[in-house]
Amino acid sequence: MDENRLGLNLGCKVDAVTLTNQTFHLFGSLKQHLIGKHFADDNDVQHEILLWMRQQPTEFYAAGIGALIERWDKCINIGGDYVQK
C-alpha cells in the first residue's frame, strides 16, 4: 500500500498479507456466502459480491473499522516493530 499517495503515515511497516488475513473481517463472511455458488464469468462474481456488500448492515462495517483502529493503535504504540498474533 502506498500510504504516501493518500498523504497518510501509519507509523509502522505495513505487511499487506498480514493485513489481509487479520483486518479484512468481511472476507470470512463473504467466503461463507459464496460457498457452493457457481458463476459464468467475472462479471457475475463482481455482481454477487456487490449485492452481498450492499446487504450488510452498518454495524458490520463499523465493527471492521473498529478492528482497524485497534490494530493501527497497537502498531503505532510499539513503534513499528513486528506484531505477533
Biopython code that builds the backbone (N, CA, C, O; Angstrom):
import numpy as np
from Bio.PDB.StructureBuilder import StructureBuilder

atoms = [
    (1, "MET", "N", (0.853, -1.179, 0.000)),
    (1, "MET", "CA", (0.000, 0.000, 0.000)),
    (1, "MET", "C", (0.888, 1.227, 0.000)),
    (1, "MET", "O", (1.848, 1.309, 0.766)),
    (2, "ASP", "N", (0.569, 2.174, -0.853)),
    (2, "ASP", "CA", (1.347, 3.397, -0.927)),
    (2, "ASP", "C", (0.689, 4.439, -0.039)),
    (2, "ASP", "O", (-0.148, 5.220, -0.491)),
    (3, "GLU", "N", (1.080, 4.441, 1.240)),
    (3, "GLU", "CA", (0.434, 5.348, 2.188)),
    (3, "GLU", "C", (0.728, 6.802, 1.875)),
    (3, "GLU", "O", (-0.068, 7.670, 2.230)),
    (4, "ASN", "N", (1.862, 7.105, 1.210)),
    (4, "ASN", "CA", (2.176, 8.483, 0.857)),
    (4, "ASN", "C", (1.217, 9.018, -0.196)),
    (4, "ASN", "O", (0.916, 10.211, -0.215)),
    (5, "ARG", "N", (0.742, 8.154, -1.060)),
    (5, "ARG", "CA", (-0.214, 8.560, -2.080)),
    (5, "ARG", "C", (-1.466, 9.142, -1.433)),
    (5, "ARG", "O", (-2.084, 10.056, -1.978)),
    (6, "LEU", "N", (-1.832, 8.623, -0.294)),
    (6, "LEU", "CA", (-3.011, 9.096, 0.424)),
    (6, "LEU", "C", (-2.685, 10.207, 1.411)),
    (6, "LEU", "O", (-3.580, 10.757, 2.052)),
    (7, "GLY", "N", (-1.397, 10.535, 1.533)),
    (7, "GLY", "CA", (-0.995, 11.554, 2.490)),
    (7, "GLY", "C", (-1.051, 11.062, 3.920)),
    (7, "GLY", "O", (-1.216, 11.859, 4.844)),
    (8, "LEU", "N", (-0.914, 9.748, 4.119)),
    (8, "LEU", "CA", (-1.002, 9.159, 5.450)),
    (8, "LEU", "C", (0.346, 8.609, 5.878)),
    (8, "LEU", "O", (1.152, 8.193, 5.045)),
    (9, "ASN", "N", (0.581, 8.609, 7.169)),
    (9, "ASN", "CA", (1.733, 7.925, 7.733)),
    (9, "ASN", "C", (1.225, 7.144, 8.931)),
    (9, "ASN", "O", (0.897, 7.722, 9.967)),
    (10, "LEU", "N", (1.164, 5.830, 8.786)),
    (10, "LEU", "CA", (0.618, 4.983, 9.840)),
    (10, "LEU", "C", (1.593, 4.772, 10.976)),
    (10, "LEU", "O", (1.204, 4.302, 12.046)),
    (11, "GLY", "N", (2.865, 5.113, 10.763)),
    (11, "GLY", "CA", (3.847, 4.976, 11.824)),
    (11, "GLY", "C", (4.388, 3.578, 11.984)),
    (11, "GLY", "O", (5.075, 3.294, 12.966)),
    (12, "CYS", "N", (4.096, 2.692, 11.043)),
    (12, "CYS", "CA", (4.633, 1.336, 11.115)),
    (12, "CYS", "C", (4.705, 0.756, 9.721)),
    (12, "CYS", "O", (4.093, 1.275, 8.788)),
    (13, "LYS", "N", (5.449, -0.315, 9.586)),
    (13, "LYS", "CA", (5.548, -1.004, 8.306)),
    (13, "LYS", "C", (4.250, -1.774, 8.067)),
    (13, "LYS", "O", (3.710, -2.414, 8.969)),
    (14, "VAL", "N", (3.774, -1.694, 6.844)),
    (14, "VAL", "CA", (2.526, -2.365, 6.502)),
    (14, "VAL", "C", (2.837, -3.622, 5.708)),
    (14, "VAL", "O", (3.479, -3.558, 4.660)),
    (15, "ASP", "N", (2.389, -4.748, 6.201)),
    (15, "ASP", "CA", (2.541, -6.028, 5.529)),
    (15, "ASP", "C", (1.177, -6.393, 4.966)),
    (15, "ASP", "O", (0.280, -6.783, 5.713)),
    (16, "ALA", "N", (1.013, -6.269, 3.642)),
    (16, "ALA", "CA", (-0.295, -6.450, 3.018)),
    (16, "ALA", "C", (-0.884, -7.828, 3.287)),
    (16, "ALA", "O", (-2.092, -7.944, 3.491)),
    (17, "VAL", "N", (-0.069, -8.865, 3.292)),
    (17, "VAL", "CA", (-0.594, -10.207, 3.541)),
    (17, "VAL", "C", (-1.141, -10.302, 4.955)),
    (17, "VAL", "O", (-2.226, -10.843, 5.167)),
    (18, "THR", "N", (-0.399, -9.780, 5.922)),
    (18, "THR", "CA", (-0.848, -9.808, 7.312)),
    (18, "THR", "C", (-2.130, -9.010, 7.471)),
    (18, "THR", "O", (-3.064, -9.463, 8.133)),
    (19, "LEU", "N", (-2.186, -7.822, 6.869)),
    (19, "LEU", "CA", (-3.391, -7.006, 6.981)),
    (19, "LEU", "C", (-4.585, -7.717, 6.361)),
    (19, "LEU", "O", (-5.685, -7.682, 6.914)),
    (20, "THR", "N", (-4.380, -8.354, 5.233)),
    (20, "THR", "CA", (-5.477, -9.062, 4.587)),
    (20, "THR", "C", (-6.033, -10.144, 5.500)),
    (20, "THR", "O", (-7.248, -10.274, 5.647)),
    (21, "ASN", "N", (-5.158, -10.911, 6.104)),
    (21, "ASN", "CA", (-5.607, -12.007, 6.959)),
    (21, "ASN", "C", (-6.218, -11.521, 8.260)),
    (21, "ASN", "O", (-7.136, -12.161, 8.773)),
    (22, "GLN", "N", (-5.747, -10.427, 8.806)),
    (22, "GLN", "CA", (-6.153, -10.016, 10.140)),
    (22, "GLN", "C", (-7.249, -8.962, 10.171)),
    (22, "GLN", "O", (-8.077, -8.974, 11.082)),
    (23, "THR", "N", (-7.282, -8.066, 9.218)),
    (23, "THR", "CA", (-8.183, -6.935, 9.372)),
    (23, "THR", "C", (-9.395, -6.950, 8.466)),
    (23, "THR", "O", (-10.399, -6.315, 8.788)),
    (24, "PHE", "N", (-9.343, -7.628, 7.385)),
    (24, "PHE", "CA", (-10.458, -7.564, 6.461)),
    (24, "PHE", "C", (-11.487, -8.619, 6.846)),
    (24, "PHE", "O", (-11.606, -9.668, 6.213)),
    (25, "HIS", "N", (-12.220, -8.306, 7.901)),
    (25, "HIS", "CA", (-13.146, -9.262, 8.504)),
    (25, "HIS", "C", (-14.244, -9.696, 7.560)),
    (25, "HIS", "O", (-14.868, -10.733, 7.786)),
    (26, "LEU", "N", (-14.498, -8.945, 6.520)),
    (26, "LEU", "CA", (-15.585, -9.303, 5.622)),
    (26, "LEU", "C", (-15.257, -10.528, 4.789)),
    (26, "LEU", "O", (-16.172, -11.195, 4.306)),
    (27, "PHE", "N", (-13.969, -10.852, 4.602)),
    (27, "PHE", "CA", (-13.629, -11.969, 3.733)),
    (27, "PHE", "C", (-14.171, -13.296, 4.244)),
    (27, "PHE", "O", (-14.626, -14.117, 3.448)),
    (28, "GLY", "N", (-14.133, -13.525, 5.537)),
    (28, "GLY", "CA", (-14.682, -14.769, 6.078)),
    (28, "GLY", "C", (-16.171, -14.881, 5.819)),
    (28, "GLY", "O", (-16.658, -15.931, 5.398)),
    (29, "SER", "N", (-16.895, -13.799, 6.069)),
    (29, "SER", "CA", (-18.346, -13.792, 5.837)),
    (29, "SER", "C", (-18.664, -13.906, 4.354)),
    (29, "SER", "O", (-19.588, -14.618, 3.961)),
    (30, "LEU", "N", (-17.904, -13.211, 3.546)),
    (30, "LEU", "CA", (-18.122, -13.271, 2.099)),
    (30, "LEU", "C", (-17.821, -14.671, 1.575)),
    (30, "LEU", "O", (-18.550, -15.193, 0.732)),
    (31, "LYS", "N", (-16.762, -15.270, 2.068)),
    (31, "LYS", "CA", (-16.408, -16.630, 1.661)),
    (31, "LYS", "C", (-17.552, -17.590, 1.982)),
    (31, "LYS", "O", (-17.913, -18.428, 1.155)),
    (32, "GLN", "N", (-18.117, -17.468, 3.174)),
    (32, "GLN", "CA", (-19.248, -18.321, 3.557)),
    (32, "GLN", "C", (-20.429, -18.117, 2.607)),
    (32, "GLN", "O", (-21.109, -19.073, 2.233)),
    (33, "HIS", "N", (-20.664, -16.866, 2.223)),
    (33, "HIS", "CA", (-21.772, -16.550, 1.324)),
    (33, "HIS", "C", (-21.570, -17.176, -0.062)),
    (33, "HIS", "O", (-22.531, -17.601, -0.704)),
    (34, "LEU", "N", (-20.319, -17.226, -0.512)),
    (34, "LEU", "CA", (-20.034, -17.697, -1.869)),
    (34, "LEU", "C", (-19.869, -19.212, -1.986)),
    (34, "LEU", "O", (-19.855, -19.748, -3.094)),
    (35, "ILE", "N", (-19.743, -19.907, -0.850)),
    (35, "ILE", "CA", (-19.543, -21.358, -0.892)),
    (35, "ILE", "C", (-20.697, -22.031, -1.640)),
    (35, "ILE", "O", (-21.871, -21.787, -1.362)),
    (36, "GLY", "N", (-20.329, -22.878, -2.589)),
    (36, "GLY", "CA", (-21.310, -23.644, -3.345)),
    (36, "GLY", "C", (-21.921, -22.915, -4.525)),
    (36, "GLY", "O", (-22.664, -23.522, -5.296)),
    (37, "LYS", "N", (-21.632, -21.640, -4.689)),
    (37, "LYS", "CA", (-22.181, -20.886, -5.823)),
    (37, "LYS", "C", (-21.258, -21.043, -7.024)),
    (37, "LYS", "O", (-20.045, -21.192, -6.873)),
    (38, "HIS", "N", (-21.835, -21.009, -8.200)),
    (38, "HIS", "CA", (-21.078, -21.120, -9.452)),
    (38, "HIS", "C", (-21.410, -19.906, -10.306)),
    (38, "HIS", "O", (-22.556, -19.459, -10.353)),
    (39, "PHE", "N", (-20.394, -19.378, -10.980)),
    (39, "PHE", "CA", (-20.563, -18.161, -11.766)),
    (39, "PHE", "C", (-20.066, -18.388, -13.186)),
    (39, "PHE", "O", (-19.081, -19.092, -13.412)),
    (40, "ALA", "N", (-20.763, -17.782, -14.132)),
    (40, "ALA", "CA", (-20.408, -17.936, -15.541)),
    (40, "ALA", "C", (-19.158, -17.142, -15.902)),
    (40, "ALA", "O", (-18.369, -17.570, -16.745)),
    (41, "ASP", "N", (-18.978, -15.988, -15.266)),
    (41, "ASP", "CA", (-17.819, -15.155, -15.592)),
    (41, "ASP", "C", (-17.522, -14.188, -14.445)),
    (41, "ASP", "O", (-18.234, -14.158, -13.441)),
    (42, "ASP", "N", (-16.467, -13.407, -14.610)),
    (42, "ASP", "CA", (-16.048, -12.466, -13.569)),
    (42, "ASP", "C", (-17.116, -11.421, -13.262)),
    (42, "ASP", "O", (-17.254, -10.989, -12.117)),
    (43, "ASN", "N", (-17.869, -11.016, -14.277)),
    (43, "ASN", "CA", (-18.924, -10.023, -14.047)),
    (43, "ASN", "C", (-19.983, -10.553, -13.089)),
    (43, "ASN", "O", (-20.485, -9.812, -12.244)),
    (44, "ASP", "N", (-20.323, -11.823, -13.217)),
    (44, "ASP", "CA", (-21.293, -12.426, -12.298)),
    (44, "ASP", "C", (-20.762, -12.447, -10.868)),
    (44, "ASP", "O", (-21.507, -12.205, -9.919)),
    (45, "VAL", "N", (-19.471, -12.738, -10.719)),
    (45, "VAL", "CA", (-18.849, -12.742, -9.388)),
    (45, "VAL", "C", (-18.896, -11.339, -8.796)),
    (45, "VAL", "O", (-19.297, -11.159, -7.647)),
    (46, "GLN", "N", (-18.487, -10.348, -9.582)),
    (46, "GLN", "CA", (-18.497, -8.966, -9.101)),
    (46, "GLN", "C", (-19.901, -8.526, -8.700)),
    (46, "GLN", "O", (-20.088, -7.870, -7.675)),
    (47, "HIS", "N", (-20.877, -8.892, -9.512)),
    (47, "HIS", "CA", (-22.265, -8.524, -9.216)),
    (47, "HIS", "C", (-22.725, -9.143, -7.892)),
    (47, "HIS", "O", (-23.339, -8.464, -7.069)),
    (48, "GLU", "N", (-22.429, -10.415, -7.690)),
    (48, "GLU", "CA", (-22.827, -11.102, -6.452)),
    (48, "GLU", "C", (-22.158, -10.476, -5.233)),
    (48, "GLU", "O", (-22.792, -10.310, -4.191)),
    (49, "ILE", "N", (-20.881, -10.128, -5.362)),
    (49, "ILE", "CA", (-20.158, -9.510, -4.248)),
    (49, "ILE", "C", (-20.738, -8.144, -3.918)),
    (49, "ILE", "O", (-20.911, -7.809, -2.746)),
    (50, "LEU", "N", (-21.041, -7.353, -4.939)),
    (50, "LEU", "CA", (-21.645, -6.038, -4.695)),
    (50, "LEU", "C", (-23.002, -6.168, -4.013)),
    (50, "LEU", "O", (-23.310, -5.410, -3.093)),
    (51, "LEU", "N", (-23.809, -7.119, -4.458)),
    (51, "LEU", "CA", (-25.104, -7.344, -3.806)),
    (51, "LEU", "C", (-24.910, -7.709, -2.338)),
    (51, "LEU", "O", (-25.602, -7.187, -1.464)),
    (52, "TRP", "N", (-23.957, -8.615, -2.073)),
    (52, "TRP", "CA", (-23.692, -9.039, -0.702)),
    (52, "TRP", "C", (-23.243, -7.854, 0.145)),
    (52, "TRP", "O", (-23.707, -7.678, 1.272)),
    (53, "MET", "N", (-22.344, -7.046, -0.396)),
    (53, "MET", "CA", (-21.830, -5.894, 0.361)),
    (53, "MET", "C", (-22.944, -4.900, 0.692)),
    (53, "MET", "O", (-22.975, -4.334, 1.785)),
    (54, "ARG", "N", (-23.846, -4.694, -0.250)),
    (54, "ARG", "CA", (-24.956, -3.756, -0.018)),
    (54, "ARG", "C", (-25.948, -4.277, 1.017)),
    (54, "ARG", "O", (-26.668, -3.492, 1.634)),
    (55, "GLN", "N", (-25.992, -5.587, 1.211)),
    (55, "GLN", "CA", (-26.921, -6.186, 2.170)),
    (55, "GLN", "C", (-26.397, -6.171, 3.601)),
    (55, "GLN", "O", (-27.150, -6.436, 4.539)),
    (56, "GLN", "N", (-25.124, -5.868, 3.775)),
    (56, "GLN", "CA", (-24.549, -5.891, 5.121)),
    (56, "GLN", "C", (-25.004, -4.665, 5.907)),
    (56, "GLN", "O", (-25.043, -3.562, 5.361)),
    (57, "PRO", "N", (-25.344, -4.841, 7.169)),
    (57, "PRO", "CA", (-25.783, -3.705, 7.985)),
    (57, "PRO", "C", (-24.610, -2.778, 8.307)),
    (57, "PRO", "O", (-23.448, -3.176, 8.231)),
    (58, "THR", "N", (-24.929, -1.566, 8.658)),
    (58, "THR", "CA", (-23.920, -0.574, 9.019)),
    (58, "THR", "C", (-23.009, -1.096, 10.121)),
    (58, "THR", "O", (-21.806, -0.833, 10.110)),
    (59, "GLU", "N", (-23.570, -1.827, 11.063)),
    (59, "GLU", "CA", (-22.796, -2.353, 12.189)),
    (59, "GLU", "C", (-21.687, -3.306, 11.731)),
    (59, "GLU", "O", (-20.632, -3.385, 12.360)),
    (60, "PHE", "N", (-21.927, -4.015, 10.650)),
    (60, "PHE", "CA", (-20.922, -4.929, 10.108)),
    (60, "PHE", "C", (-19.657, -4.164, 9.726)),
    (60, "PHE", "O", (-18.547, -4.571, 10.069)),
    (61, "TYR", "N", (-19.836, -3.057, 9.017)),
    (61, "TYR", "CA", (-18.685, -2.254, 8.595)),
    (61, "TYR", "C", (-18.087, -1.482, 9.765)),
    (61, "TYR", "O", (-16.872, -1.293, 9.825)),
    (62, "ALA", "N", (-18.921, -1.039, 10.690)),
    (62, "ALA", "CA", (-18.418, -0.330, 11.874)),
    (62, "ALA", "C", (-17.501, -1.234, 12.690)),
    (62, "ALA", "O", (-16.482, -0.780, 13.210)),
    (63, "ALA", "N", (-17.858, -2.509, 12.803)),
    (63, "ALA", "CA", (-17.012, -3.456, 13.541)),
    (63, "ALA", "C", (-15.659, -3.614, 12.856)),
    (63, "ALA", "O", (-14.631, -3.701, 13.528)),
    (64, "GLY", "N", (-15.651, -3.651, 11.547)),
    (64, "GLY", "CA", (-14.397, -3.763, 10.801)),
    (64, "GLY", "C", (-13.515, -2.544, 10.978)),
    (64, "GLY", "O", (-12.303, -2.673, 11.148)),
    (65, "ILE", "N", (-14.112, -1.357, 10.941)),
    (65, "ILE", "CA", (-13.351, -0.120, 11.154)),
    (65, "ILE", "C", (-12.809, -0.094, 12.575)),
    (65, "ILE", "O", (-11.666, 0.306, 12.797)),
    (66, "GLY", "N", (-13.617, -0.517, 13.537)),
    (66, "GLY", "CA", (-13.161, -0.559, 14.928)),
    (66, "GLY", "C", (-11.953, -1.467, 15.096)),
    (66, "GLY", "O", (-11.024, -1.142, 15.836)),
    (67, "ALA", "N", (-11.963, -2.608, 14.408)),
    (67, "ALA", "CA", (-10.830, -3.535, 14.481)),
    (67, "ALA", "C", (-9.583, -2.916, 13.863)),
    (67, "ALA", "O", (-8.478, -3.107, 14.372)),
    (68, "LEU", "N", (-9.749, -2.175, 12.771)),
    (68, "LEU", "CA", (-8.607, -1.493, 12.157)),
    (68, "LEU", "C", (-7.994, -0.485, 13.117)),
    (68, "LEU", "O", (-6.774, -0.408, 13.259)),
    (69, "ILE", "N", (-8.845, 0.281, 13.770)),
    (69, "ILE", "CA", (-8.358, 1.297, 14.704)),
    (69, "ILE", "C", (-7.550, 0.648, 15.813)),
    (69, "ILE", "O", (-6.480, 1.145, 16.165)),
    (70, "GLU", "N", (-8.037, -0.446, 16.368)),
    (70, "GLU", "CA", (-7.309, -1.150, 17.435)),
    (70, "GLU", "C", (-5.953, -1.650, 16.943)),
    (70, "GLU", "O", (-4.952, -1.522, 17.648)),
    (71, "ARG", "N", (-5.914, -2.211, 15.750)),
    (71, "ARG", "CA", (-4.655, -2.749, 15.229)),
    (71, "ARG", "C", (-3.674, -1.637, 14.889)),
    (71, "ARG", "O", (-2.482, -1.762, 15.167)),
    (72, "TRP", "N", (-4.155, -0.554, 14.292)),
    (72, "TRP", "CA", (-3.271, 0.572, 13.988)),
    (72, "TRP", "C", (-2.710, 1.150, 15.278)),
    (72, "TRP", "O", (-1.525, 1.475, 15.356)),
    (73, "ASP", "N", (-3.554, 1.277, 16.281)),
    (73, "ASP", "CA", (-3.107, 1.809, 17.567)),
    (73, "ASP", "C", (-2.017, 0.916, 18.160)),
    (73, "ASP", "O", (-1.013, 1.414, 18.669)),
    (74, "LYS", "N", (-2.212, -0.389, 18.094)),
    (74, "LYS", "CA", (-1.212, -1.326, 18.616)),
    (74, "LYS", "C", (0.101, -1.170, 17.857)),
    (74, "LYS", "O", (1.170, -1.140, 18.467)),
    (75, "CYS", "N", (0.028, -1.073, 16.553)),
    (75, "CYS", "CA", (1.214, -0.928, 15.714)),
    (75, "CYS", "C", (1.956, 0.367, 16.035)),
    (75, "CYS", "O", (3.181, 0.367, 16.157)),
    (76, "ILE", "N", (1.237, 1.443, 16.170)),
    (76, "ILE", "CA", (1.852, 2.738, 16.465)),
    (76, "ILE", "C", (2.481, 2.731, 17.849)),
    (76, "ILE", "O", (3.577, 3.260, 18.030)),
    (77, "ASN", "N", (1.808, 2.145, 18.821)),
    (77, "ASN", "CA", (2.311, 2.140, 20.195)),
    (77, "ASN", "C", (3.562, 1.293, 20.390)),
    (77, "ASN", "O", (4.291, 1.500, 21.359)),
    (78, "ILE", "N", (3.829, 0.347, 19.496)),
    (78, "ILE", "CA", (5.056, -0.440, 19.628)),
    (78, "ILE", "C", (6.156, 0.091, 18.716)),
    (78, "ILE", "O", (7.197, -0.547, 18.561)),
    (79, "GLY", "N", (5.933, 1.237, 18.123)),
    (79, "GLY", "CA", (6.965, 1.897, 17.330)),
    (79, "GLY", "C", (7.276, 1.238, 16.003)),
    (79, "GLY", "O", (8.382, 1.397, 15.485)),
    (80, "GLY", "N", (6.342, 0.509, 15.444)),
    (80, "GLY", "CA", (6.542, -0.109, 14.147)),
    (80, "GLY", "C", (7.252, -1.444, 14.189)),
    (80, "GLY", "O", (7.532, -2.022, 13.139)),
    (81, "ASP", "N", (7.554, -1.954, 15.382)),
    (81, "ASP", "CA", (8.179, -3.271, 15.486)),
    (81, "ASP", "C", (7.190, -4.352, 15.054)),
    (81, "ASP", "O", (5.994, -4.099, 14.913)),
    (82, "TYR", "N", (7.709, -5.552, 14.850)),
    (82, "TYR", "CA", (6.883, -6.685, 14.433)),
    (82, "TYR", "C", (5.801, -6.967, 15.468)),
    (82, "TYR", "O", (6.060, -6.962, 16.671)),
    (83, "VAL", "N", (4.585, -7.213, 14.983)),
    (83, "VAL", "CA", (3.454, -7.512, 15.862)),
    (83, "VAL", "C", (3.156, -9.001, 15.767)),
    (83, "VAL", "O", (2.844, -9.509, 14.690)),
    (84, "GLN", "N", (3.250, -9.694, 16.885)),
    (84, "GLN", "CA", (2.921, -11.117, 16.935)),
    (84, "GLN", "C", (1.422, -11.262, 17.123)),
    (84, "GLN", "O", (0.810, -10.447, 17.813)),
    (85, "LYS", "N", (0.813, -12.285, 16.523)),
    (85, "LYS", "CA", (-0.624, -12.529, 16.699)),
    (85, "LYS", "C", (-0.944, -12.764, 18.141)),
    (85, "LYS", "O", (-2.104, -12.988, 18.488)),
]
sb = StructureBuilder()
sb.init_structure("model")
sb.init_model(0)
sb.init_chain("A")
sb.init_seg("    ")
for serial, (resi, resn, name, xyz) in enumerate(atoms, 1):
    if name == "N":
        sb.init_residue(resn, " ", resi, " ")
    sb.init_atom(name, np.array(xyz, "f"), 0.0, 1.0, " ", f" {name:<3s}", serial, name[0])
structure = sb.get_structure()
